[in-house]
Amino acid sequence: MSNSQRDAHRQPDKPHFFEIKIDRTMYKVHQPVLTGAELRRLPAPDIGPDRDLFEVVPGGSDVKVEAEAKVEMRNGLRFFTAPAQINPGSK
């Protein structure tokens, strides 16, 4: 089989990685799906249990990403962290 015949049978090129952001830091991931736990391990140091991870939903309500949740990767995904417990009025 010639190279041109092989190329004709090849699927359209899929990205070799996805660019996502967590707290304004860019990460390149190669897996098409990551769990919340895997996303939490991308930054150094890892996102600790004292913070929650949220996926930014443009024009909608942001979604909390639980550790076991599976997130399909795509370029431009954005996540942010926030304190897991907010105690209003505490000093």
C-alpha positions as CSV (number, residue, x, y, z in Angstrom):
1,M,0.0,0.0,0.0
2,S,1.4,3.4,-0.9
3,N,1.7,6.3,1.5
4,S,-1.2,8.2,-0.3
5,Q,-3.4,5.1,0.1
6,R,-2.6,4.9,3.8
7,D,-3.3,8.6,4.2
8,A,-6.7,8.1,2.5
9,H,-7.7,5.5,5.1
10,R,-6.5,7.5,8.1
11,Q,-9.0,9.3,10.3
12,P,-8.8,13.0,10.3
13,D,-6.0,14.2,12.5
14,K,-7.1,14.5,16.1
15,P,-5.2,16.8,18.4
16,H,-2.2,15.1,20.1
17,F,-3.0,17.1,23.2
18,F,-5.6,19.5,24.7
19,E,-4.8,22.9,26.2
20,I,-6.8,23.5,29.3
21,K,-6.5,26.1,32.2
22,I,-6.7,25.6,35.9
23,D,-6.5,28.8,37.9
24,R,-5.2,30.7,34.8
25,T,-2.3,28.3,34.3
26,M,-2.2,26.4,31.0
27,Y,-1.7,22.7,30.9
28,K,-1.3,20.3,28.0
29,V,-3.0,17.0,28.5
30,H,-2.9,14.0,26.2
31,Q,-5.7,11.9,27.5
32,P,-9.2,12.4,26.0
33,V,-10.9,12.0,29.4
34,L,-9.6,12.8,32.8
35,T,-11.3,12.3,36.2
36,G,-11.6,15.1,38.7
37,A,-8.9,13.4,40.8
38,E,-6.5,13.4,37.8
39,L,-7.2,17.1,37.1
40,R,-6.4,17.9,40.7
41,R,-3.0,16.3,40.3
42,L,-2.0,18.5,37.3
43,P,-0.8,21.5,39.2
44,A,2.3,21.3,41.4
45,P,1.6,21.0,44.3
46,D,-1.7,19.1,43.8
47,I,-5.0,20.8,44.6
48,G,-5.6,19.8,48.2
49,P,-8.8,18.6,49.9
50,D,-9.3,22.1,51.3
51,R,-10.2,23.4,47.8
52,D,-13.0,22.5,45.4
53,L,-12.5,22.3,41.7
54,F,-15.0,23.9,39.3
55,E,-15.4,23.8,35.5
56,V,-16.2,27.2,34.0
57,V,-19.4,27.1,32.0
58,P,-19.6,30.2,29.8
59,G,-23.1,31.7,30.1
60,G,-24.2,29.2,32.7
61,S,-23.5,28.0,36.2
62,D,-20.0,26.7,36.9
63,V,-20.0,23.0,37.7
64,K,-18.2,21.4,40.7
65,V,-15.9,18.6,39.5
66,E,-16.0,15.7,42.0
67,A,-13.0,13.4,42.2
68,E,-14.7,10.5,40.4
69,A,-16.3,12.6,37.7
70,K,-15.1,12.0,34.2
71,V,-14.4,15.2,32.1
72,E,-14.1,15.0,28.3
73,M,-11.1,17.1,27.3
74,R,-11.3,19.8,24.7
75,N,-9.2,22.8,23.9
76,G,-10.1,25.8,25.9
77,L,-11.6,24.1,28.9
78,R,-11.2,26.3,32.0
79,F,-11.3,25.3,35.7
80,F,-10.8,27.2,38.9
81,T,-10.4,26.3,42.6
82,A,-12.2,27.8,45.6
83,P,-12.1,27.1,49.3
84,A,-14.0,24.0,50.1
85,Q,-15.6,25.6,53.1
86,I,-16.5,29.2,53.4
87,N,-17.2,30.4,57.0
88,P,-18.9,33.8,56.7
89,G,-18.0,36.0,59.7
90,S,-15.1,33.9,60.9
91,K,-11.9,35.5,61.8
